Amino acid sequence: MKCSGVDALTGAAVEIEFEKEIAAVRPASNAESSWMAPGFIDIQVNGFAGVDYNRPETTPAEIARSIRTIWSTGVTRF
C-alpha cells in the first residue's frame, strides 16, 4: 500500500510504502494535504474519552473503547 502527504518535520512532499510496517519513504512530486508524522506517545494517561481508568467500576469494554478512541487521535503508545 502507498500513501502520500506532507512530512511534518520538513514540509516536503513524501510517499510512504507499507504493509504491516513501513517499507520505504520517498520524496514525492506532489502530496495530498495530509500531514505525515511519527505516532505520538502519551506518557501520562489516567483515562480518555470520558473513561476513568482508576475507577474500580470501569469495565474492560469501556477501557477498550477509550483505547480505540485514543488511537484515532494519532497516539500510538501510552
N, C-alpha and C positions, 0 to 999 in steps of 0.2 A: 504494500500500500504506500501511497505517497500523499503528502500534503505540503502546502507552501504557506508562507507568511512572512512577517517582519521579525527579524531577530531582536528581541527586547533589549539585548545588551549593546548591539552595534547599529541597529537601524537598517541593516542590509536585508535585501530580499533573499530568502533561503527556501530550499526544497528539502524535506525530510522524508527519507525512505525507511519504512519499518514494517515489522510483523509483530512479534511479541516484544522485541527490543529494537532500538534504533540501529539500523544497518549503515546509514550514511546521511550526512548533512552536506548539501552542496549549495553553492551560490545559485541564485535563480535570476532570470532576466526580469521577471515581474513577480509580484506576490499578491495574494489575497490580502484583505485588510486585517486578517487575524494576526495577533501577536504570538510569537513562539518564545517560550521561556522554560527554564527548568521547573519542575514541580516544587511547590512551596512546602516547607516544613514548619509546623506549628509546635513549638516546644512546651506550651502550657495550655492544655485543654481539660477543662472540668465538665464540659458539656458542649452541646451545639444544637442549633435548630430547636430550641425550647426543651431539650432533654438534659437533665442534670445527672451526670454520671455518679455523683456521690450520694444520691438518694437511694436508700435500700429498696424502695418500691419500684425503681426503674427496671423495666423488663428488658431482656436481651433483644426483643423485637424493636423496642424504642431506640436502643443503642445502635442497632444495625441500620435503622432508618436514618439516624443522625450521621452515622459514618458515611453512608451513601451521599447524603447532602453535603457534608464537608468535602468529600472528594470532588463533587461537582463545582466547587469554587476554585480548584487548582491546587488544593492541599493534597499532597501525595503521601505524606507521613506525618504522624503526630504521636 
